[in-house]
Structure formats: C-alpha cells, structure tokens
C-alpha cells in the first residue's frame, strides 16, 4: 500500500464523515453528487439541480461521502460510517436519492434505505440542446466506468447527452460491457499504485495521446488526469468547465445544502 495515499484518504474520510461536512435536507428527493463532484464549482451542481427540479420540484442538494474509500482502506470503520449515513437519510425522510457517481450509486443502494437513481437518464429526458453547453463538435474519448458495465440505459443516456452538447464521441475499442478499468477500482491507486498505473497505462494506450478523455465517474477522470492526460467530467461538457477544484468548493457546496 502507498503510505502517503492511504494516510491522505484516512484524513479525507474522517473529515467527510464529520458533522460539518455531512448534510441532508429534509425532502423526499435529494441530489447526492458525491464527495468528488462536490469539489467542482457550485454553478455546475446548481445547474444540475435546476434541471432535476423539472422532474422533482422539491429536490434538495445533499453533501456527504458514500464511504467507498473507507470500505477498502479502513474496513473496520465502514459499518459505523455507513450506519451514520443511513440514519441521516432516514431521519430526513428521503425516499429518492439521485446520484452522479457510480460508486455512490452502488454503496447507497446497499443501504436499502431509498431508491437510488443515477441522474443521467433523468437529465437526458429533461433537456434539449438549448439547455446544454455547445462544445462545437470537439472530440472526446468516452470512458465507461466499471460499475456501469452492464447498465445499458445509463450508457445510452450519457451518449445522448454528449450528442446534445455537440461533443463528437470517440469510443474506446473496449467500451460498454467490455470497458477496461482506469486503474482505480476498489481504491487501487492507494492500495497498489504500481498495479493501478499498469492498468491505467494500458487503457490510455487504446486511444491517441492527443484525444481528451471524458467519463461520468470523477474517480476515473482523476485517474486519467494523474497521467497528465487532458480530461473533463461529463458534467463539465454539459454545463461548462469548473474554474477550479478543491475543498473550498466542497465547503461552499456544503454550506449551500444548509441554506436551501
């Protein structure tokens, strides 16, 4: 295990599950972006939320982490942190959780508390070209994350959204049900960075080095970015690039959840 990465993620998880960084509004439906997307500009999450409100008028923004890093790096802590998240959803009467992270989708579904709905199909049904940024036909290689390998409906919705945003999709030779891992499955970048790098390099070699990569998993986007590869999260291609990323945005987004 890569010690510095492990220690950094332990701190990340301790802060993520503190009362200051967790907030779920009282609502039937919430948008749970996940801890990585919470570090993007609030404007992107607000735009996503505004479109979701066409389907769920009273939906609120929730801040928190699904606990995936804890599951693989501190398994003894995982049950306690999952129980804390479960109590929060139940106390606030949440019945539907809209997710933008495939790992959040899986782990929140395992709580068996509320219906967990990936946002992309809802966004696709609720938008037309005028709602989205016009990318002018720029080409991006689309990486399908491992957790959605068998989710054809979600894969199709993502491709439909990119087409509406005027993105030319370059498919990896291995895509959809045959997608290859970015090297970050089960927190592999922290647990075994050398193996992770080998997997990531093999994936990148499937496309031209000049072709930027997009994905609908922030962890995958970060993995490709770590190889100094030009990347953009799907949400940035739909609503505009995040001017910066980091904890300052996460704090701003968390504060917003307490005001809505």
Secondary structure, DSSP 8 states (H G I E B T S, - for coil): --HHHHHHHHHHHHHHTSGGG-B--SSSEEEE--TTGGGS-HHHHHHHHHHHTTT-TT-EEEB----HHHHHH-HHHHHHHHHHHHHHHHHTT--EEEES-HHHHHHHHTTTSSEEEEHHHHHHHH--GGGS---TT-EEEEE--GGGTT-HHHHHHHHHHHHHTT-EEEE-SS-GGG----S-GGGHHHH-HHHHHHHHHHHHTTS-TTSEEEES-HHHHHHHHTTT--EEEHHHHHH---S--SHHHHHHHHHHHHH-
